[in-house]
Amino acid sequence: MIYSRSHNFVRQSHLIGTHCARFRTMKSSMNDIAAFFAVARAGGFREAARVENISASRLSDAIRRLEGELGVRLFHRNTRSVVLTEVGMVLLERMNPIMSEFDSALDMVNLYRDKPAGKLRLNVPVSAVKLILPAIVPAFLEAYPDIELEVTAESNVINIIDAGFDAGIRYDERLEQDMIAVPIGPRQQRYALAAAPKLLDRLGQLTHPRDLLNYPCLTGRLRSGVVNTWEFEKDNKIIEIKVSGPLVVNIGSAVDLAVDAAVAGTGVVYLFEEWLQPYFDSGQLEPILETWWLSFSGPYLYYSGRKLVPTPLRTFIDFIKDMNKDES
C-alpha cells in the first residue's frame, strides 16, 4: 500500500512535470502557431507577411521551428508555391475552433473599453471599393479610430473563413447558405452601356443590343478564363450578346483601363452605371440603349453564422444598419 502510494505520487509528479514542460513549449510556440495560421490562410509567405506586417523571413523561421518541434512537414514549399501538406491541413482544421475561441476570448476585452478596438478584415469585389465603401469607410474610421480596417479587393470568389477574413461583400446570387447577410450600399443597381461621342459619330447610333455585334466592344475576362456575356433586359425579356473587340481586361483590377479606352473612342463599354456616371456628367461618354440596361439588386455584407462575431465586425455591422435606417 505504501509502495502503491509512492508509485502513484512519482507517476503524478512525472505527469505534472510533463504537462508543465509541454505548457512552456506551447507558450514559446504560440507565435509560431500564429505564423502557421497566417501563412495557411494567405496561401504564401509574402502575402502573409504583408497582412501581418512582418518580414517573410520571420514567418519562414517560425514555420521551420514549428515543423522541427512537431517533427513533421506542414507545407510543401518551392519558389513558386506554398501548399499545405496533408498533416498541415489536418492541423489547420483541428486548430481552427481553438484559435477562434482564443480570438473570442481576447475580443472580450473590448467590452471594458470606452471605444471598440481591433482589426477588421474585409474581402470585397473591386466594384465595392469603387462604388460602395467610399461612402462608408471614412465616416466609420472617424467614429471608431481604434479599429484598424484592412480591405482586400479581388474579383474571384473565395472562402472568407479559410482565408482569415472577418466578412466579405457579395451579390445575393453568390451568397452561401450558412452566411448571414446585411444589405450594404444602394439596393438597386444597373449596368450601363456607353461609348465616346466620336465613336458614335463615326459608326452611328445603336437601335438594338444585337447591333453590338458590329461594334468594337471592350470586354472583361473572369478569373476562370471566361469572357463575360453582356445581358440586356426590356419588357421582362433578357437578351444575351456574345460581344468581341480590340481589348479584353481582367474583371476587377483592370476595369479602369477599359473605361479609359472607351473615353478614347476605342470601343463600347458595359459597366456599373455609378462607375460611368462621372463620364456621363462630363460628356466624355454617352449613354446607349438605356431602356435595355439590366437592373440587379445591390450587394450584401456577409459573415459566418457559425462563430461569434468579433467586436470590430459587430461595430461595423451596426454602423451599416444605422446608415440603412437613415437612408430609408
C-alpha positions in Angstrom: 0.0 0.0 0.0 2.8 2.4 0.9 4.6 1.3 -2.3 1.5 1.9 -4.4 1.0 5.5 -2.9 4.7 6.3 -3.5 4.5 4.9 -7.1 1.3 7.0 -7.8 3.0 10.1 -6.3 6.0 9.6 -8.5 3.8 9.0 -11.5 1.7 12.1 -10.8 4.8 14.2 -10.4 6.1 13.0 -13.7 2.8 13.8 -15.4 2.7 17.3 -13.8 6.3 17.9 -14.9 5.5 16.7 -18.4 2.4 19.0 -18.7 4.4 21.9 -17.3 7.1 21.3 -19.9 4.5 21.0 -22.6 2.9 24.2 -21.4 6.2 26.0 -21.5 6.9 24.6 -25.0 3.4 25.6 -26.1 3.8 29.1 -24.7 7.0 29.5 -26.6 5.3 28.2 -29.8 2.2 30.5 -29.8 3.9 32.9 -32.2 4.9 30.0 -34.4 1.4 28.7 -34.4 0.1 32.1 -35.3 2.6 32.2 -38.1 1.3 28.9 -39.4 -2.2 30.2 -39.5 -1.2 33.4 -41.2 0.7 31.5 -44.0 -2.0 28.9 -44.4 -4.8 31.5 -44.7 -2.8 33.8 -47.0 -1.5 30.9 -49.2 2.1 32.1 -49.1 4.8 33.8 -47.1 4.8 37.1 -48.9 1.1 37.7 -48.7 1.0 36.6 -45.0 3.9 39.0 -44.3 2.0 41.8 -45.9 -1.1 41.0 -44.0 0.6 40.6 -40.6 3.1 43.5 -41.3 6.2 41.4 -40.5 9.0 40.0 -42.7 8.6 36.9 -44.7 11.9 35.6 -43.3 10.5 35.8 -39.8 7.5 33.8 -40.8 9.7 31.2 -42.6 11.8 30.8 -39.4 8.7 30.4 -37.3 7.4 27.6 -39.6 10.7 25.8 -39.5 10.7 25.9 -35.7 7.2 24.6 -35.5 7.9 21.8 -38.0 11.0 20.9 -36.1 9.1 20.8 -32.8 6.3 18.7 -34.2 8.6 16.5 -36.3 6.5 16.8 -39.5 6.4 19.0 -42.6 3.4 21.3 -42.6 4.0 22.9 -46.0 5.3 21.9 -49.4 7.4 24.8 -50.4 9.1 25.8 -53.7 10.0 29.0 -55.4 6.5 29.3 -57.0 4.0 28.0 -54.4 3.4 27.2 -50.8 0.9 24.4 -50.2 -0.3 22.7 -47.0 0.7 19.0 -46.6 -1.9 16.5 -45.5 -0.9 16.8 -41.9 -0.8 20.6 -42.3 -4.4 20.5 -43.5 -5.4 18.3 -40.5 -3.7 20.7 -38.1 -5.4 23.7 -39.6 -8.8 22.0 -39.4 -8.4 20.9 -35.8 -6.9 24.1 -34.6 -9.4 26.4 -36.3 -12.0 26.2 -33.5 -9.3 26.6 -30.8 -7.9 29.7 -32.5 -11.5 31.1 -32.9 -12.1 30.6 -29.2 -8.8 32.3 -28.5 -9.7 35.3 -30.6 -13.1 35.5 -29.0 -11.5 35.4 -25.5 -9.2 38.3 -26.4 -12.1 40.2 -28.0 -14.0 40.1 -24.7 -11.5 42.8 -23.5 -13.3 45.2 -25.9 -16.3 45.1 -23.5 -14.3 47.0 -21.0 -13.1 49.7 -23.4 -14.6 53.1 -23.9 -14.5 52.5 -27.7 -14.2 49.2 -29.6 -10.8 48.3 -30.9 -9.1 45.7 -33.0 -8.6 44.6 -36.6 -11.4 44.1 -39.1 -10.5 42.3 -42.4 -12.9 42.5 -45.3 -12.7 40.7 -48.7 -14.7 42.6 -51.3 -15.0 42.9 -55.1 -13.3 45.8 -56.8 -16.6 47.4 -57.6 -17.3 47.7 -53.9 -14.1 49.6 -53.3 -15.0 51.9 -56.2 -18.7 52.4 -55.5 -19.8 51.2 -52.0 -17.0 51.7 -49.4 -16.1 55.4 -50.1 -19.4 56.5 -48.7 -18.9 54.3 -45.6 -15.3 53.9 -44.6 -14.1 57.4 -43.8 -17.1 58.1 -41.5 -16.7 54.7 -39.8 -13.0 55.2 -39.1 -13.7 58.7 -37.8 -16.3 57.3 -35.4 -14.1 54.4 -34.3 -10.4 55.4 -34.5 -9.2 52.4 -32.5 -10.4 49.9 -35.2 -7.9 49.0 -37.9 -9.7 48.2 -41.2 -8.0 46.1 -43.8 -9.7 45.8 -47.2 -8.6 43.3 -49.8 -10.2 43.8 -53.2 -10.4 41.0 -55.8 -12.8 39.7 -58.4 -12.7 36.0 -57.6 -15.0 34.4 -55.0 -13.2 32.9 -52.1 -14.0 31.2 -48.8 -13.5 34.2 -46.4 -13.3 32.0 -43.3 -10.5 29.8 -44.6 -8.7 32.9 -45.9 -8.8 34.6 -42.5 -11.3 37.4 -43.3 -14.0 38.5 -40.9 -16.5 39.3 -43.6 -16.9 40.0 -47.3 -19.2 41.7 -49.8 -21.0 39.8 -52.5 -24.2 40.0 -54.6 -27.0 37.7 -53.4 -26.6 35.1 -56.1 -23.2 34.3 -54.7 -24.1 34.1 -51.0 -23.6 30.8 -49.2 -26.5 29.4 -47.2 -24.6 29.4 -43.8 -23.8 33.0 -44.1 -25.6 36.0 -42.5 -26.2 38.9 -44.9 -26.7 42.6 -44.2 -27.6 45.0 -47.0 -24.8 47.5 -47.8 -24.9 50.3 -50.3 -27.7 51.0 -52.9 -30.4 48.4 -53.1 -30.8 48.7 -56.8 -28.1 49.0 -59.5 -27.8 48.9 -63.2 -25.3 48.1 -65.9 -24.8 51.0 -68.3 -23.8 50.8 -72.0 -21.7 53.7 -73.2 -19.3 54.9 -75.8 -17.5 58.1 -76.7 -19.4 60.6 -78.8 -16.7 60.5 -81.5 -17.1 56.7 -81.9 -20.9 57.0 -82.3 -20.4 59.8 -84.8 -18.1 57.5 -86.8 -20.2 54.3 -86.6 -23.7 55.6 -85.9 -26.2 55.1 -83.1 -27.3 51.6 -81.9 -31.0 50.8 -82.1 -30.9 47.3 -80.5 -28.4 45.3 -78.4 -27.7 43.0 -81.4 -26.1 45.9 -83.1 -23.2 45.4 -80.8 -22.1 42.5 -82.9 -21.0 45.1 -85.5 -19.3 47.4 -82.9 -15.9 47.2 -81.2 -16.6 46.2 -77.6 -14.3 46.4 -74.5 -14.8 43.1 -72.7 -13.9 41.6 -69.4 -12.5 38.2 -68.6 -13.2 36.3 -65.3 -10.5 34.5 -63.4 -11.9 31.2 -64.7 -10.9 32.4 -68.2 -14.5 33.0 -69.4 -15.2 36.3 -71.2 -18.3 37.9 -69.9 -21.5 37.7 -71.9 -23.4 41.0 -72.0 -27.0 40.8 -70.8 -29.8 43.2 -71.5 -33.4 43.3 -70.4 -36.6 45.0 -71.7 -40.3 44.2 -71.1 -39.2 41.2 -68.9 -37.2 39.8 -71.9 -33.5 39.1 -71.4 -31.1 39.1 -74.3 -27.5 37.8 -74.1 -24.9 39.1 -76.5 -21.5 37.5 -77.0 -19.5 40.6 -77.9 -16.0 40.9 -79.1 -13.5 43.7 -79.6 -9.9 45.0 -79.5 -9.5 44.9 -75.7 -10.1 42.3 -73.0 -9.3 43.2 -69.4 -9.3 41.3 -66.2 -12.6 41.9 -64.4 -11.8 43.9 -61.3 -8.4 45.4 -61.2 -8.1 46.3 -64.9 -11.6 47.7 -65.5 -10.4 51.3 -65.4 -8.3 50.6 -68.4 -11.4 49.7 -70.3 -13.1 52.9 -69.3 -10.1 55.0 -70.4 -10.2 53.1 -73.7 -13.9 53.9 -74.1 -13.3 57.6 -73.4 -10.6 57.5 -76.1 -13.1 56.1 -78.6 -11.6 52.6 -78.8 -14.9 50.8 -78.2 -18.2 50.3 -76.3 -18.1 49.6 -72.6 -20.7 47.9 -70.4 -20.3 48.6 -66.7 -21.9 49.7 -63.4 -23.9 52.9 -64.0 -22.4 54.5 -60.9 -18.9 53.8 -62.3 -19.7 55.5 -65.6 -21.8 58.4 -64.2 -18.9 60.9 -63.8 -18.1 60.3 -67.5 -21.7 60.9 -68.5 -21.7 64.1 -66.5 -18.6 65.4 -68.2 -19.8 64.4 -71.6 -16.8 62.1 -72.2 -19.1 59.1 -72.6 -22.6 58.9 -74.0 -25.3 56.5 -72.7 -26.6 54.0 -75.2 -29.8 51.9 -75.3 -30.7 53.0 -71.8 -34.1 51.3 -71.9 -32.2 47.9 -72.2 -29.9 48.4 -69.3 -30.0 45.4 -66.9 -31.1 46.1 -63.3 -30.0 43.9 -60.3 -30.2 44.0 -56.6 -27.5 45.6 -54.5 -24.7 43.9 -52.6 -24.6 42.4 -49.1 -22.0 42.3 -46.3 -21.8 38.7 -45.3 -20.2 36.8 -42.4 -20.3 33.4 -40.8 -23.3 32.5 -38.7 -21.3 29.6 -37.1 -19.0 31.6 -34.9 -19.0 34.5 -32.5 -18.9 37.9 -34.2 -15.8 39.9 -33.1 -16.4 43.4 -31.7 -14.9 45.3 -34.7 -17.2 43.4 -37.1 -20.2 43.9 -34.9 -19.5 47.6 -34.7 -19.2 47.8 -38.5 -22.5 45.9 -38.9 -24.3 48.2 -36.5 -22.8 51.2 -38.3 -24.1 50.0 -41.7 -27.6 49.2 -40.2 -27.8 52.8 -38.8 -26.8 54.1 -42.3 -29.6 52.0 -43.9 -32.1 53.4 -41.4 -31.1 57.0 -42.2 -31.4 56.3 -45.9 -34.8 54.6 -45.7 
